[in-house]
Amino acid sequence: MPQALSCPSMFTPGGFSPHLHPSKEGEHDSLIFQDGNLISASLEALIQHLVPTVDYYPEKGYIFAFLLSSRLFIDPHELLSKVCHLCIEQQRLNDPVPDKARIRKFGPKLLQLLTEWTETFPHDFQDERMVDQLTDMFHRIASCDEIYWKKMNQLLQGLSQKLKTLHQGDESIVRTNASVSEKSISFKSKSPSIQTRDILTVCNDPYTLAQQLTHIELERLSLIGPEEFVQAFAHKDPLDSTKPCFKDTKKTRHLEAYVKWFNRLCYLVATEICMPAKKKQRAQVIEFYIDVARECFNIGNFNSLMAVISGMNMTPVSRLKKTWAKVKTAKFFVLEHQMDPTSNFYNYRTALRGAAHRALMAHSNREKIVIPFFSLLIKDIYFLNEGCTNRLPNGHVNFEKFVELAKQVGEFITWKQVECPFEQDRNIIRYLHTAPVFTEDDLYLASYESESPENQPEKDRWKSLRSTILGKA
């Protein structure tokens, strides 16, 4: 049914290892290890562990895990402020005569940290305070060596381009949502001219439609920042009652837009099935979407697969017994079995692991496509977030949970960065984005008009809908 919102390389033997050891003097008492793994620490100790020095640089995986989940306890601009303050203090950057030799050793490490931050979490730098602090730190170290000016400009140009891309994505979402809101349709206004344009007149090849759905999925996934998974469920830190909840709808808009896309696809499928007056045509549309769902499964596009299946399982569609009697349902039942929710979606999770393994071994973008069933991914991440936000009895942050969340989100980052290998068909994509869809009431009315109600509750609802929508008794 429609949803309601309720980089692995960093975590492989060649990248991040959770076996983090205290690297700075004074950290032994504040970072807690178990079997060589960092499992907890105070927030201040974790911030200190993020700060590079002349002789120390945090592991890549630590940086990602901490920058991702620390926002549950501290706003990104406050975190950057603390990091900058510690750098200035420890490297004595405010001294009247800076130690240029020391800064030349420290500068590359600071640049690397800030570069990783801007590349992985560019959304954070939509806050002007972040950019101001970034620029201030650059000026402090750039005066010691001209090469830093060049690197600073490269980083800022790259960040500017990323922010421009994000802004364009935001504008695209606004345009699409406006177009969709203008294209809703009532059963009452259904006309022959509208009925002549359906999915089969736009695209009658299931594989092609599955490819275009994959285009839309990957485009929308690419806009979702990793931090959105954390910010969607952020709440007040119980140890700091003065701070408001760090939750801003603007910071989760891409995630929420993606959920809306899933819901729209569900309703579009149901509308396309309920629209035709003749059951033979309805059966033809159902069989077409079954084939589309199968192609989505083969591609690795599990989100569109589930949306299509959910649309066909909506009650206004599933109750059309006479229509389904004309459908060859064997393939549909196989797909339903793959997406069966029992045992916590065991069958789907097995298929997802298979697709993820294929992607790791892939030699082409076609084989790298993994688009997870997003509602379930959100559910999994929600429970991981809960573990991250719950402090330990001693007040420490549970860094072990930070690592678990980072692994899940890191895998998602890899999947969303895949470039779609299929040729884009703008006419099909435009149709998928803007084709009129029925509301839930209109779907039920269309269903009852096609195949009469079978019981008293259905008859009562049909009578009510006819009165409300059609103005008939």
C-alpha positions as CSV (number, residue, x, y, z in Angstrom):
1,M,0.0,0.0,0.0
2,P,1.1,3.7,-0.3
3,Q,3.7,4.7,2.2
4,A,3.6,7.1,5.1
5,L,6.8,8.7,6.4
6,S,6.9,7.4,9.8
7,C,29.6,4.2,1.4
8,P,30.3,0.7,2.0
9,S,34.0,1.2,1.0
10,M,34.3,3.1,4.3
11,F,33.4,-0.1,6.2
12,T,35.4,-2.7,4.3
13,P,38.8,-4.1,5.2
14,G,40.2,-1.6,2.7
15,G,38.4,1.3,4.2
16,F,37.0,1.8,7.7
17,S,37.8,-0.5,10.5
18,P,35.9,-0.1,13.8
19,H,39.1,-1.0,15.6
20,L,39.9,2.6,16.5
21,H,42.6,3.2,19.1
22,P,43.2,6.4,21.1
23,S,45.6,8.5,19.1
24,K,45.9,11.6,21.2
25,E,47.1,12.2,24.7
26,G,44.3,12.4,27.2
27,E,41.8,10.4,25.1
28,H,42.4,7.1,26.9
29,D,40.0,7.9,29.7
30,S,37.2,9.3,27.6
31,L,37.0,6.9,24.7
32,I,35.7,3.5,25.8
33,F,36.9,0.4,23.9
34,Q,35.8,-3.2,24.0
35,D,37.7,-5.9,22.1
36,G,39.6,-3.2,20.3
37,N,36.4,-1.5,19.1
38,L,35.4,2.0,20.1
39,I,31.9,1.6,21.6
40,S,31.2,4.8,23.5
41,A,32.4,8.1,24.6
42,S,31.3,11.5,25.8
43,L,30.2,13.8,23.0
44,E,33.1,16.2,23.7
45,A,35.6,13.3,23.5
46,L,34.2,12.2,20.1
47,I,34.5,15.8,18.8
48,Q,38.1,15.9,20.0
49,H,38.7,12.6,18.2
50,L,37.5,14.2,15.0
51,V,40.0,17.1,15.1
52,P,43.2,16.4,13.2
53,T,46.7,17.5,14.5
54,V,50.2,17.6,13.1
55,D,50.6,13.9,13.8
56,Y,47.0,12.5,13.7
57,Y,44.2,12.2,11.3
58,P,40.9,10.4,12.0
59,E,40.0,7.3,10.0
60,K,37.6,7.9,7.1
61,G,35.0,5.7,8.5
62,Y,35.0,7.5,11.8
63,I,34.6,10.8,10.1
64,F,31.5,9.6,8.2
65,A,29.9,7.8,11.1
66,F,30.4,10.8,13.5
67,L,29.4,13.5,11.0
68,L,26.3,11.5,10.2
69,S,24.9,10.8,13.6
70,S,26.4,13.6,15.8
71,R,23.6,15.8,14.5
72,L,21.3,13.9,16.8
73,F,23.1,15.8,19.6
74,I,24.6,18.9,18.1
75,D,23.7,21.1,15.1
76,P,26.3,20.8,12.3
77,H,27.2,24.5,12.5
78,E,27.9,24.2,16.2
79,L,30.0,21.1,15.6
80,L,32.1,22.9,13.0
81,S,32.5,25.8,15.3
82,K,33.8,23.5,18.0
83,V,36.2,21.8,15.6
84,C,37.5,25.1,14.3
85,H,37.9,26.4,17.9
86,L,39.9,23.3,18.9
87,C,42.1,23.6,15.8
88,I,42.8,27.3,16.5
89,E,43.6,26.6,20.1
90,Q,45.7,23.4,19.6
91,Q,47.7,24.8,16.6
92,R,47.9,28.3,18.2
93,L,46.6,29.9,15.0
94,N,45.8,33.1,16.9
95,D,49.5,33.7,17.8
96,P,50.8,37.1,16.6
97,V,53.6,35.2,14.8
98,P,52.2,31.8,13.6
99,D,54.5,28.7,13.5
100,K,54.5,28.4,9.7
101,A,56.4,25.1,9.7
102,R,53.8,23.6,12.0
103,I,50.9,24.9,10.0
104,R,52.3,23.5,6.8
105,K,52.1,20.0,8.4
106,F,48.7,20.6,9.9
107,G,47.1,22.4,7.0
108,P,46.8,19.4,4.6
109,K,45.0,17.4,7.3
110,L,42.5,20.2,8.1
111,L,41.9,20.6,4.3
112,Q,41.3,16.9,4.0
113,L,38.8,16.9,6.8
114,L,36.8,19.9,5.5
115,T,36.9,18.4,2.0
116,E,35.4,15.1,3.2
117,W,32.7,17.1,5.1
118,T,31.7,19.2,2.1
119,E,31.7,16.3,-0.4
120,T,29.7,13.9,1.8
121,F,27.4,16.3,3.5
122,P,27.1,19.3,1.1
123,H,23.5,20.0,2.4
124,D,25.1,21.2,5.7
125,F,26.8,24.1,3.9
126,Q,23.5,25.5,2.7
127,D,23.7,27.2,6.1
128,E,25.7,30.4,5.6
129,R,27.3,30.1,9.0
130,M,29.0,26.9,7.9
131,V,30.5,28.6,4.8
132,D,31.7,31.5,6.9
133,Q,33.5,29.3,9.4
134,L,35.0,27.3,6.5
135,T,36.3,30.5,4.8
136,D,37.7,31.8,8.1
137,M,39.7,28.6,8.7
138,F,41.1,28.7,5.2
139,H,42.3,32.2,5.6
140,R,44.1,31.3,8.8
141,I,46.2,28.6,7.2
142,A,46.4,30.0,3.6
143,S,48.6,32.9,4.7
144,C,51.4,30.5,5.4
145,D,51.6,28.9,2.0
146,E,50.2,30.1,-1.4
147,I,49.3,26.5,-2.4
148,Y,46.5,26.6,0.2
149,W,44.8,29.5,-1.6
150,K,44.5,27.3,-4.7
151,K,43.2,24.3,-2.8
152,M,40.8,26.6,-0.9
153,N,39.4,27.9,-4.2
154,Q,39.1,24.4,-5.6
155,L,37.1,23.3,-2.6
156,L,34.8,26.3,-2.5
157,Q,34.2,26.0,-6.3
158,G,33.3,22.3,-5.9
159,L,31.0,23.1,-3.0
160,S,29.4,25.9,-4.9
161,Q,28.7,23.5,-7.8
162,K,27.2,20.9,-5.4
163,L,24.9,23.5,-3.8
164,K,23.9,24.7,-7.2
165,T,22.9,21.1,-8.2
166,L,21.0,20.7,-4.9
167,H,19.1,24.0,-5.7
168,Q,18.3,22.8,-9.2
169,G,17.0,19.5,-7.7
170,D,14.8,21.5,-5.2
171,E,13.4,23.5,-8.1
172,S,12.7,20.4,-10.1
173,I,10.8,18.9,-7.1
174,V,8.7,22.1,-6.8
175,R,7.8,22.1,-10.5
176,T,6.9,18.4,-10.5
177,N,4.8,18.7,-7.4
178,A,3.0,21.7,-8.8
179,S,2.4,19.9,-12.1
180,V,1.0,16.8,-10.3
181,S,-1.3,18.9,-8.1
182,E,-2.8,20.4,-11.2
183,K,-3.4,17.0,-12.8
184,S,-5.7,15.3,-10.3
185,I,-8.8,13.9,-11.8
186,S,-12.3,13.1,-10.5
187,F,-14.3,10.1,-11.6
188,K,-17.0,12.6,-12.4
189,S,-14.9,14.5,-14.9
190,K,-13.6,11.4,-16.6
191,S,-14.1,11.8,-20.3
192,P,-13.4,9.9,-23.5
193,S,-10.6,12.3,-24.4
194,I,-8.8,11.5,-21.1
195,Q,-9.4,7.8,-21.5
196,T,-7.8,7.7,-24.9
197,R,-4.4,8.6,-23.3
198,D,-3.3,5.8,-21.0
199,I,0.0,4.1,-20.2
200,L,-0.4,1.6,-23.1
201,T,-0.7,4.5,-25.7
202,V,2.4,6.1,-24.2
203,C,4.5,3.0,-23.8
204,N,3.4,-0.6,-24.5
205,D,6.8,-2.2,-23.8
206,P,7.2,-3.4,-20.1
207,Y,11.0,-3.3,-20.3
208,T,11.1,0.2,-21.6
209,L,8.7,1.4,-18.9
210,A,10.7,-0.3,-16.2
211,Q,13.8,1.5,-17.5
212,Q,12.1,4.9,-17.3
213,L,10.9,4.1,-13.8
214,T,14.5,3.4,-12.9
215,H,15.5,6.8,-14.4
216,I,13.1,8.5,-12.1
217,E,14.1,6.4,-9.0
218,L,17.8,7.1,-9.5
219,E,17.3,10.8,-10.2
220,R,15.3,11.2,-7.0
221,L,17.6,9.0,-4.9
222,S,20.6,11.1,-6.0
223,L,19.1,14.2,-4.3
224,I,18.7,12.5,-0.9
225,G,21.5,13.5,1.4
226,P,22.7,10.8,3.9
227,E,21.9,13.2,6.8
228,E,18.2,13.2,5.9
229,F,17.9,9.7,7.3
230,V,19.0,11.0,10.7
231,Q,17.2,14.3,10.6
232,A,13.9,12.7,9.7
233,F,13.8,11.1,13.2
234,A,15.9,13.5,15.3
235,H,14.4,14.6,18.6
236,K,15.4,16.5,21.7
237,D,18.6,15.4,23.5
238,P,17.4,14.3,27.0
239,L,20.6,15.6,28.5
240,D,20.0,19.1,27.1
241,S,16.4,20.3,27.8
242,T,17.3,23.8,26.6
243,K,17.7,22.8,23.0
244,P,14.8,22.5,20.6
245,C,14.3,19.4,18.5
246,F,16.7,19.5,15.5
247,K,14.0,18.8,12.9
248,D,13.5,21.0,9.9
249,T,11.2,19.9,7.1
250,K,13.6,21.6,4.6
251,K,16.3,19.2,5.7
252,T,14.2,16.1,4.8
253,R,12.4,17.4,1.7
254,H,14.2,15.1,-0.8
255,L,13.4,12.1,1.4
256,E,9.8,13.1,1.7
257,A,9.5,13.9,-2.0
258,Y,10.7,10.4,-2.7
259,V,8.0,8.9,-0.5
260,K,5.4,11.0,-2.3
261,W,6.7,9.6,-5.6
262,F,6.1,6.0,-4.4
263,N,2.6,6.9,-3.4
264,R,1.9,8.6,-6.7
265,L,3.1,5.5,-8.6
266,C,0.8,3.3,-6.5
267,Y,-2.2,5.4,-7.3
268,L,-1.2,5.8,-11.0
269,V,-1.2,2.0,-11.4
270,A,-4.5,1.7,-9.6
271,T,-6.0,4.5,-11.7
272,E,-4.8,3.0,-15.0
273,I,-6.5,-0.3,-14.1
274,C,-9.8,1.1,-12.8
275,M,-10.1,3.7,-15.7
276,P,-11.2,1.4,-18.6
277,A,-14.9,0.5,-18.8
278,K,-14.4,-3.0,-20.2
279,K,-12.9,-5.8,-18.1
280,K,-10.9,-7.1,-21.1
281,Q,-9.0,-3.7,-21.2
282,R,-8.6,-3.7,-17.4
283,A,-7.1,-7.2,-17.6
284,Q,-4.8,-6.1,-20.3
285,V,-3.5,-3.2,-18.2
286,I,-3.0,-5.6,-15.2
287,E,-1.0,-8.0,-17.2
288,F,1.1,-5.2,-18.6
289,Y,2.0,-3.9,-15.1
290,I,2.8,-7.5,-14.0
291,D,5.4,-7.6,-16.7
292,V,6.6,-4.1,-15.8
293,A,7.0,-5.3,-12.2
294,R,8.9,-8.4,-13.3
295,E,11.3,-6.2,-15.4
296,C,11.8,-3.9,-12.4
297,F,12.8,-7.0,-10.3
298,N,15.3,-8.1,-12.9
299,I,16.8,-4.6,-13.1
300,G,17.1,-4.4,-9.3
301,N,14.5,-1.6,-9.0
302,F,12.7,-2.9,-5.9
303,N,11.1,0.4,-5.0
304,S,9.1,0.6,-8.3
305,L,8.4,-3.1,-8.1
306,M,6.8,-2.7,-4.7
307,A,4.9,0.4,-5.8
308,V,3.4,-1.4,-8.8
309,I,2.5,-4.5,-6.7
310,S,1.0,-2.2,-4.0
311,G,-1.1,-0.4,-6.6
312,M,-2.5,-3.7,-7.9
313,N,-3.2,-4.8,-4.3
314,M,-5.2,-1.7,-3.4
315,T,-8.7,-2.8,-2.6
316,P,-10.4,-1.0,-5.5
317,V,-8.3,-3.1,-7.8
318,S,-8.1,-6.4,-5.9
319,R,-11.9,-6.6,-5.6
320,L,-12.3,-6.7,-9.4
321,K,-12.8,-10.5,-9.4
322,K,-14.3,-10.7,-12.9
323,T,-11.3,-8.7,-14.2
324,W,-8.7,-10.8,-12.4
325,A,-10.4,-14.0,-13.8
326,K,-9.2,-12.9,-17.2
327,V,-5.6,-12.4,-16.0
328,K,-2.7,-14.9,-16.2
329,T,-1.7,-14.5,-12.5
330,A,1.1,-17.0,-12.2
331,K,3.8,-14.3,-12.7
332,F,2.0,-12.0,-10.3
333,F,2.0,-14.5,-7.5
334,V,5.7,-15.1,-8.0
335,L,6.4,-11.4,-7.6
336,E,4.1,-11.2,-4.6
337,H,6.0,-14.0,-3.0
338,Q,9.3,-12.1,-3.5
339,M,7.9,-9.1,-1.7
340,D,6.0,-11.1,1.0
341,P,6.2,-9.1,4.3
342,T,6.2,-12.2,6.4
343,S,9.4,-13.0,8.5
344,N,10.3,-9.3,8.2
345,F,10.4,-9.4,4.4
346,Y,12.8,-12.4,4.3
347,N,12.4,-13.1,0.6
348,Y,12.9,-9.5,-0.4
349,R,15.9,-9.1,1.8
350,T,17.4,-12.2,0.3
351,A,16.9,-10.8,-3.2
352,L,18.3,-7.4,-2.1
353,R,21.5,-9.1,-0.8
354,G,21.8,-10.9,-4.2
355,A,21.4,-7.6,-6.1
356,A,23.9,-5.9,-3.7
357,H,26.4,-8.7,-4.3
358,R,25.9,-8.5,-8.1
359,A,26.6,-4.7,-7.8
360,L,29.9,-5.3,-5.9
361,M,31.1,-7.6,-8.7
362,A,29.7,-5.5,-11.5
363,H,31.6,-4.3,-14.6
364,S,28.8,-2.1,-15.9
365,N,26.3,0.4,-14.5
366,R,23.5,-1.9,-15.6
367,E,24.7,-4.5,-13.1
368,K,25.3,-1.9,-10.3
369,I,21.6,-0.9,-10.0
370,V,20.2,-1.5,-6.6
371,I,17.2,0.5,-5.7
372,P,15.9,-0.7,-2.3
373,F,12.2,-0.8,-1.2
374,F,12.4,2.6,0.4
375,S,9.7,2.3,3.1
376,L,11.5,-0.7,4.6
377,L,14.9,1.0,4.4
378,I,13.4,3.9,6.3
379,K,11.9,1.5,8.9
380,D,15.3,-0.2,9.4
381,I,17.1,3.2,9.8
382,Y,14.4,4.4,12.2
383,F,15.2,1.7,14.6
384,L,19.0,2.3,14.2
385,N,18.4,6.0,14.9
386,E,16.6,5.0,18.1
387,G,19.7,3.2,19.3
388,C,21.8,6.2,18.4
389,T,19.7,8.7,20.3
390,N,19.5,6.7,23.5
391,R,22.5,7.6,25.7
392,L,24.1,5.1,27.9
393,P,23.6,5.2,31.7
394,N,26.9,7.0,32.2
395,G,25.8,9.7,29.7
396,H,28.0,8.5,27.0
397,V,27.0,8.5,23.3
398,N,26.6,5.0,21.9
399,F,29.2,5.1,19.1
400,E,28.7,1.4,18.4
401,K,25.2,2.3,17.1
402,F,26.7,5.2,15.1
403,V,28.8,2.6,13.2
404,E,25.8,0.3,12.5
405,L,23.8,3.3,11.2
406,A,26.8,4.5,9.1
407,K,27.1,1.0,7.5
408,Q,23.4,1.0,6.4
409,V,23.5,4.6,5.1
410,G,26.9,4.2,3.5
411,E,25.6,1.3,1.4
412,F,22.7,3.5,0.3
413,I,25.1,6.2,-0.7
414,T,26.9,3.8,-3.1
415,W,23.5,2.7,-4.6
416,K,22.3,6.2,-5.2
417,Q,25.5,7.3,-7.0
418,V,25.0,4.9,-9.9
419,E,24.4,6.6,-13.2
420,C,21.4,5.2,-15.0
421,P,22.6,3.3,-18.1
422,F,19.3,3.4,-20.0
423,E,18.3,5.9,-22.6
424,Q,15.9,8.5,-21.3
425,D,12.5,8.9,-22.9
426,R,11.2,12.3,-21.8
427,N,7.6,11.6,-23.1
428,I,7.2,8.5,-20.9
429,I,8.8,10.2,-17.9
430,R,6.6,13.3,-18.3
431,Y,3.6,11.0,-18.4
432,L,4.6,9.2,-15.2
433,H,5.1,12.5,-13.4
434,T,2.0,14.3,-14.6
435,A,-0.7,11.8,-15.7
436,P,-3.9,12.4,-13.8
437,V,-4.7,10.0,-10.9
438,F,-7.8,9.2,-9.0
439,T,-8.2,9.9,-5.3
440,E,-9.0,6.9,-3.1
441,D,-12.7,7.7,-3.2
442,D,-12.7,8.0,-7.0
443,L,-10.9,4.7,-7.2
444,Y,-13.6,3.0,-5.2
445,L,-16.3,4.6,-7.2
446,A,-14.7,3.6,-10.5
447,S,-14.3,0.0,-9.1
448,Y,-17.9,-0.2,-8.0
449,E,-19.1,1.2,-11.4
450,S,-17.1,-1.5,-13.2
451,E,-18.1,-4.4,-11.0
452,S,-21.1,-4.0,-8.7
453,P,-20.7,-4.2,-4.9
454,E,-21.0,-7.7,-3.5
455,N,-22.0,-7.0,0.1
456,Q,-23.9,-4.4,2.2
457,P,-20.9,-2.4,3.3
458,E,-19.8,-2.0,-0.3
459,K,-23.3,-1.1,-1.4
460,D,-23.5,1.6,1.3
461,R,-20.2,3.0,0.3
462,W,-21.1,3.0,-3.4
463,K,-24.3,4.8,-2.6
464,S,-22.5,7.4,-0.6
465,L,-19.8,8.0,-3.2
466,R,-22.4,8.3,-6.0
467,S,-24.1,10.9,-4.0
468,T,-20.9,12.8,-3.0
469,I,-19.1,12.6,-6.3
470,L,-21.7,12.2,-9.0
471,G,-24.6,14.0,-7.2
472,K,-26.8,10.9,-7.7
473,A,-29.1,9.3,-5.1
